[in-house]
Amino acid sequence: MKRIFIIGTLLLMYFGNIERIYSQGETAVPFLLLAPDSRAGGIGESGGGLADNSAAIFWNPAGIAFQSGSEISITHSNWLPQFNLDLFYDYATYRQYIDDLNGSITASITYMNFGEFVRTGSNDPTPLGTFRSFDAALTLGYATKLSNDWGIGFNFRLIHSRLSDKPTEQEQGKGVATSVSFDIATMWRPEHFNLPLIGDFGNRFSMGINISNIGPKIYYIDQAQADPIPTNFRLGFAIRPFEDDYNSLTYTLDFSKLLVGVGDSTHARDEFYKAIFTSWVDEPLSQELRQVQTSMGLEYWYGKPEEFMFALRAGFFYEDPSYGNRKFVTLGAGIRYDLYGFDFSYITTDVFKNGANHPLSNTLRFTLLIGWGAKPKTEKGFPRGI
């Protein structure tokens, strides 16, 4: 069972400083926070305002409301590769616009594999058998436009976590838990948006809000040992300052905050329906603001959407040193040809002092997508990368 402890420690390192009791490492099923796709992964893990492909299911499901046609995508990543722990992450999406519903239905599957473990007794190293450990989630959603400028999206999620198939020592039950959650999101993408002295950014600016993983605490043994799932608030912006027939440049900016509140040895965290509100005011404002994570990126496309295009991407992710201290640079690239697309992204922490042996270093994501049936665009603007 030592390997489970090692993996758990590394995941806490990935999600933030374990010295903070209310850090991301203090929620259950943290895999629900992992940036799932390579495109957003290449722009600093910022996608709440862009959200113009099927990965919007994660970043902002309301972005699906502005998309037409159908799309499927598959993302794979070997997780924390430098530790050789057989961890990998897979993410598959599907979206389909349906005229009769005046919107799109969506689905995604998220799977985090922790590998195979050898079971032993507490004082006896003799192998007693093996088991596999994983986290998984199935998400179903719907998105539609409220007007030409506004969209909304909803997701329902079934979460299953299997850390062990048998209890540890004298514990009752198993290391298996199942729960549910939902997301609610909105996006504003105006057809006309005049900025004084700059010009009209209609269809080239968007702002989105997504509150994800809203749901009850999850427990493996009993309710007294329940932990909150990672309810998360995300505010995202995207703006395309330049675009012509062959070139486009897009800037993205996201702010996100975990909505689980403060807990300690004597006070349990609020239930999710309270924590959504109390997590903004249970500490002084200066500390609340320091808990906000910031991510941003630039994406450059060259080519015509109806023909061949390629993209270059770069981004930056920042978390306050007292609330996780994650800082990394991302790089990425992508191509589109006819129905098909391919993206990859790379994380590096080498430019920071914590780069050596950091769990994030050298993480790669690869995404393959197929999109078809989209309505032809009659003017410039979002989306371009599908």
Buried (B, 14 or more C-beta within 10 A) or exposed (E): EEBBEEBBEBBBBBBBBBEBEBBBBBBBBBBBBBBBBBBBBBBBBBBBBBBBBBBBBBBBBBBBBBBBBBBBBBBBBBBBBEEEBEBBBBBBBBBBBEEEEEBBBBBBBBBBBBBEBBBBEEEEEEEEEEBEBBBBBBBBBBBBBEEEBBBBBBBBBEBBBBBBBEBBEEBEEBBBBEBBBBBBBBBBBBEEBEEEEEEEBBBBBBBBBBBBBBBBBBBBBEEEEBBBBBBBBBBBBBBBEEBEEEEBEBBBBBBBBBBBBBBEEEEBBBBBEEBBEBBBEBBEEEEBEBBBBBBBBBBBBEBEBEEEBBBBBBBBBBBBEEBBBBBBBBBBBBBBEEEEBBBBBBBBBEEBEBBEEBBBBBBBBBBBBEBEEBEEBEEBBBBBBB
